[in-house]
């Protein structure tokens, strides 16, 4: 059995199919996964709504278009700025308009729903069920074939078009209720459609002919060999804008690709977006791309070339006439743990808390649910306690906690404990049991759940690198990483970046795309936790490609969070929105709520936890942190006025104290209650160590970077800086910070000056 595991492991995740027909369990190093669910456990849903070109590929879950893969009547796709919806009548296309909806919470939700749509349909045949036919990194083709007859629609994030190909016959365009239409007086290919708020253009090929058939229907005669058209929403009614959209209307999107690179010397992640187009007629005019705020804001490489903008749920999407553009973002660093505190009084208090938490560690490792989310969260919780115990010099306590976590982790990674992992070769996904939060039935939250396990494994490997070797437990960890973040587009075992949307710049949580407002993500901070785990695991394993992937995901998602969850740059949230931050982000909505309760403390806290040393990004705007914490009082008063009360009243007070500490360590310490409520991914020991560390080191300083991966800089009010760097390698290294300071760090150690 061990020999079989080693043979399969040599080709790692690319050869998982060699296990597909094996009996359960399937060995992988010292661990094992299961080829089928155990008796009584459900299987993952089939991704059957794909064409022959994709049906044998890993299922494209957790994306903005995943509803097409799983639902015979798919929800609207929030392409941005457009929405589209395949229906039995044809393709609906719309430009969403802002709706402000009051809630029982006495705030508002901002919605951009799929409404008042155009309909495009073939006239020679009835459209068939929609299926995913092709995917790029941020584009898709959707087939609506009926037997040998086909209508294919191509769309891409940011592009204002739906590109349509019809196998034979003519096309029908049905107007929204109350809309009017006319043929462009200078270009008979173009039908102009006007509603009260939205304006469209439908572009036929040269030689086509538009004719009204009813008050709401226009027929487009398509010449032989020219079975194509495109439809676009217009950002304004100017002649110049219409001319620009007409120029690019026949450059059909064929593929889209994202590439990234990390430059350690400058601590920059550079991302390149490239669209490939196919000219359906005339000279190739290239792509017309729509850039989101996180792509155009403070981006001098595109600033002078940006054109008209659409008002969208993500703020202004601004047009760029180009097939490619680049973004650059600073990776601001983190270290796996912070050093011990030195204040004598606080050290004594910390030692007292540490003794209590260590005695309760086994219970606290699984204090809520019994499934993989809560178990992974519990593992990380105890390991963050272990960090503090270790850095305060209690190595015996460190070793006991490490052994406790190892045994629990290993029992799951073999399937011999309270839960197990199942690899579904047909769908290309890892499922975990016992099921929580529809992670199997709807394939939800894989990055949240497995992120805890990956981070926990990395913390174990920092102390025991051999534990992470492929012939021991590393193979199972690599399996979980591959499930959420495979980079190979042709990988036969997992989809490319399952949870991450490269163009939107953040992750999605819903696996199968349920809901009429598109996919969603609530806990952006748990996504960051996953990507920090990838960075650490890649650094520990010496896997530069994995490390750079983690850096790309971590840095990019932080940028998106600062725009779309916290809006610290003031570019996104509508003036009618009453809250400072977004807690739930959808394809067509943002709101201040959670899936399980509308208690404002948990609404706000879900985008802060788990607080680790990789969470310092939350303090990039100290003034925002202070305003955000201060707003909790008013939100709580509204909650109480409804006759509702948090249980306990100070729930997650440790999280808010630590969050406030990023902006003001004294205020954070003052607000923390040693014996108050604590979040079930945290301990009192960790909370006090975090707060006192910020008191002693200062606020995170994002103005200074370093030429290594694991680093952090802090600054006291008097300007004095504290420099940290961790060396995961096997030889001493010299770290150079961007302000000229240097630090020699021994192998396997945390260095500081």
Steps between C-alpha positions, in 0.01 A plus 500: 500500500780741586673422170178573307469831679857597416461407133184705467652783701790535257259639244314677783161646431525465123457125529221466753308301238723201577298474821156548348415131478672403828317369803449739787698642670757617245844550659684824444823506699410434862148624436212388284198631320190309393405430140129492587301642791442272795163337541229754573701803384383691193704535181584832338249618236565413135617781272302365209413825320821522298571426138716211379802729498477548878304207636812301588680793662486586872173670589519879486359573846504816712508739206273782385361274227471170693119513497517407129689182583251377761154641427270417208345842566808704588490822694617825346874532447648823630757555229558868592394742377242274329284223630390214276260214556450200270132408481281270293400802290856614432766715660400782734744791521478800732692786653403499868392824662546580868219417740507609864305256715417571863542209742358396834845584639415869435777531249496439123628248248633622169385280213566497128257226394446343161196694374350651181704282270535469126432156360706359215390177338535301179195489275570169324507280811410497867800551730596194696620466861797722578836330556848624572694455177832674562672695775782748515637651815218757511293416190256224411317361200148373561338266253123493456502217248191312394619189321724609212379861527701723728502851638820580690549805719842630607539744789786622717529696821531870422403474134173682423399247232329169457646343185252266331546236229197333341540179300241587237203722442432852619490667841230668703549784746214559742501835675447558872151616596457865410817520293532649153739413220632650180762422239815708524463770233865468391551124544217269404666206679423654837169495686479758779274419796395753761326448832440760767838436664699264279614513139612207287642437156466176305758456224420287197753395235557690178219417259249430776160663507290614797119490478240557773249216521295620799514797734758316712668258255766574239622240253858497380555328168844338510674456162630157407824422679454786747313344789614742765402814687596675820303704751633760739382739765611860457653702786367825353324629187788689339588441136864444596411221741275328249774521238747339742265214585425447131873472422542213742161331453638256246810404701349193667673385816670165442702454818617683811807439710650633822870472583680614811856545621652593834807721516661443839734799468209744483244280680263554207245267344455587134193359326447496124152464348483397134193449283516326164242608245389378158398755237169386351524765229727786400840578642560379852429780745590297809320479830304760691565420865321631807727553801373473855604755765764269647655486151487868398532680834855634551616318186709745294548242223134540392393832647544711184333240276173445685173585330132513602380321812203290609336533838501151652477315828883511506517875442614649171607250235708705256563407138845442352567437130766232532546125499719517808583700810700459819454571868763525772433452871734505798523187711528644851624186674427291805693263725359170629500621862611798707775488766435478872387807692732657757289711738534320839141557612352389172735200486371381834139545392572322173656207686185463712275503198730260318474240776119509489484483120749215486295298748191555284673455165355160416144621558561829320630317195146395407257713696217553250417287194657163425571549131810610307442876530478501877775243536736696276415818689567322829838372383610848400366638828726274706798561276464877549498430873810288447674792323463711811604225741810433289602863462462557874755225554283208613639236265354212699153652465567560132588136447187374674274722292682407182460130572131548579436675170709252301303203627166661425612615154641158414182323609305706247761466227471122527121497539533311827379779728188710503503585131656426163574637153364358176640571155233481228696424183205557269420849628857591592447611857579410859196461722525481878282333762301532719348769279460857622363810327409308180867441417400176324142553385580844355883484506510817711787661691786273395759776536367602842497143628822367349675828568493423872650155439772633271598772745503248786719265298742783425529587869576137581757485220680808635590289806525162327592524129515122466132478595423693181699273268308335218548150637346610830222759523595748228318311227163544667566869561598541134170334408304765692709778347440366151126492563479875564793637302628296206685719249510257206220582260522158333514314831281194473439471874398846626370821340720807460481714816172347614386773738685804368366740238812654338315794345284595797811453715333299778355159577149359479355269766194339337601190312205463263389863471165499679303826513354765271761756607795292388779332688608634836772524759455594861819445704769663288739460793470121492598510134811697599574234762506237225736697278734571793511124553607452138778757542633326811472148360675601179777674691551206735502248217729711281229507231545841339206462261261418785641780713454750218146376443427559867653848482290582192176382663577659838600838358227516235219404735613757757482766228147388411395493866618857547279605208191281514465407868654805674503763222792678665567689176141628472443368148228237542227527763186690405422819694171340613686213669484559875777273622874551489581155368351216298457163668344303214605565143300352211524523126210746508479625858687605810352495847571516871384160620608140555354169390411396853417811707463876469678581826723797405795367700513182297417684177805719548724233649461242224731702275768527771546143619717302537745759628855380443827670420390487134208733589698822535358613163186588696694793643599663171264790575512565878238775480258257332566240771408751771184612316399142437533396863327819616204432268425180691329695778242655268440174315449320833254766615289441186515126563388546860219731389357206307483303824807296410818458700836340436559177691725554687479877495875534438527219246838501321628789711851354466481532120395864514765585758772346285365671189500836677852425620624518141413870506551579869661242727409685821135525396498134404641392835260725685199351320607138554337308783720217624198301614261616229371316197750355256452375147529123455802531272687705759627465857547750779872427489527584132288814536714644780823414321373667182398818681813532710718423195346797319555709812869410504571493125268772374250515216565301181712714266410431136740761360802271544539173310771234491669277244369181656159336539441482874555842651315767696576856606344697785536862608463666838345848535852643541595361157715214625455188289504131589609259226409130488590230250464123503744268322332178386815390319794285604775763505535847656374789289539875498176692457512852358212734573400777261615769744852356495490303826636144491437198717688168513261213573606149591339200330164408650494808720312826545742791489434848633667835553 
